[in-house]
Amino acid sequence: MPGAPLDHGALTQEVLNLKEGHGELRKEFRMLDGKVDAGFSLLASKIDAGRKIEWTPISIIVSALLAIGAALYYPVREAISESKAQTEIARRENEARIIKLWDATNATSRELEFLKGQLHPLQKP
């Protein structure tokens, strides 16, 4: 094709078409680049939002657990105190009963010894 004449008008038109196509392609790449950046930004914000701790529900749950614990602690503490008081009363009553039984046993033993002495008086030397 070295011998064929060049059509400068057609060649110029081709160059202009290539320039326009190249310009359009650059615009589309810029738009695509902007969309990719926006997509990555959205993805990063969603990932960051997923990592954030929701303190409101946690604080509500902790408050509720503390309230329940306090509501259960005081009645239990009162019941334990009452049980200790009743145990102390029972201990004192049992102690008094033991003393009475001890005294009764001692009195019975003394009376038995007295009666034995009545049945078998001591021999006079």
C-alpha positions in Angstrom: 0.0 0.0 0.0 2.9 2.3 -0.3 1.6 3.5 -3.6 -1.9 4.4 -2.5 -2.7 8.1 -2.1 -3.5 9.3 1.4 -6.9 10.8 2.1 -6.0 13.5 4.5 -9.7 14.4 5.2 -10.6 10.8 6.1 -7.5 10.5 8.2 -8.2 13.8 10.0 -11.7 12.6 10.7 -10.4 9.3 12.1 -8.0 11.2 14.4 -10.8 13.5 15.6 -13.0 10.5 16.2 -10.2 8.8 18.2 -9.7 12.0 20.2 -13.4 12.2 21.0 -13.5 8.5 21.9 -10.5 8.9 24.0 -12.1 11.9 25.8 -15.3 9.9 26.4 -13.3 7.0 27.6 -11.5 9.2 30.1 -14.8 10.7 31.3 -16.2 7.2 31.8 -13.1 6.1 33.7 -13.3 9.2 36.0 -17.0 8.4 36.6 -16.2 4.7 37.3 -13.3 5.8 39.6 -15.7 8.1 41.5 -18.2 5.2 41.8 -15.6 2.8 43.0 -14.3 5.4 45.6 -17.9 6.0 46.8 -18.5 2.2 47.0 -15.3 1.7 49.1 -16.3 4.6 51.3 -19.8 3.1 51.8 -18.3 -0.3 52.5 -15.8 1.2 55.0 -18.5 3.1 56.8 -20.6 0.0 57.0 -17.7 -2.0 58.4 -17.0 0.8 61.0 -20.6 0.9 61.9 -20.6 -2.9 62.5 -17.6 -2.6 64.8 -19.2 0.1 67.0 -20.5 -1.1 70.3 -24.2 -0.3 71.0 -24.0 1.0 74.6 -27.6 1.9 75.0 -28.9 -1.7 75.2 -25.9 -2.8 77.2 -26.6 -0.1 79.8 -30.3 -0.9 80.0 -29.5 -4.6 80.5 -26.9 -3.8 83.2 -29.3 -1.5 85.0 -32.0 -4.1 84.9 -29.7 -6.8 86.2 -28.6 -4.5 89.1 -32.2 -3.7 90.0 -33.1 -7.4 90.0 -30.0 -8.2 92.0 -30.8 -5.6 94.6 -34.5 -6.7 94.7 -33.3 -10.2 95.4 -30.4 -9.4 97.8 -32.4 -7.5 100.4 -35.1 -10.1 101.0 -32.5 -12.8 101.2 -30.4 -10.8 103.6 -33.4 -10.2 105.8 -34.3 -13.9 105.7 -30.8 -14.8 106.7 -30.8 -12.3 109.6 -34.2 -13.6 110.8 -32.9 -17.2 110.5 -29.8 -16.3 112.6 -32.0 -14.7 115.2 -34.3 -17.7 115.4 -31.2 -20.0 115.7 -29.9 -17.9 118.5 -33.2 -18.0 120.3 -33.4 -21.8 119.9 -29.8 -22.1 121.1 -30.6 -20.2 124.3 -33.7 -22.3 124.9 -31.8 -25.5 124.4 -29.1 -24.2 126.8 -31.7 -23.5 129.4 -33.2 -27.0 128.9 -29.8 -28.6 129.3 -29.1 -26.7 132.5 -32.5 -27.8 133.9 -31.9 -31.4 132.9 -28.4 -31.3 134.5 -29.9 -29.9 137.7 -32.6 -32.6 137.6 -30.0 -35.3 137.0 -27.9 -34.0 139.9 -30.9 -33.8 142.2 -31.9 -37.4 141.2 -28.4 -38.6 141.8 -28.3 -36.9 145.3 -31.7 -38.4 146.2 -30.6 -41.8 145.0 -27.4 -41.6 147.2 -29.5 -40.5 150.1 -31.9 -43.4 149.7 -29.0 -45.8 149.4 -27.6 -44.5 152.6 -31.0 -45.0 154.3 -31.1 -48.6 153.2 -27.6 -49.4 154.1 -26.5 -47.2 156.9 -22.8 -46.8 157.5 -21.5 -49.3 160.1 -20.2 -47.7 163.2 -16.7 -48.8 164.1 
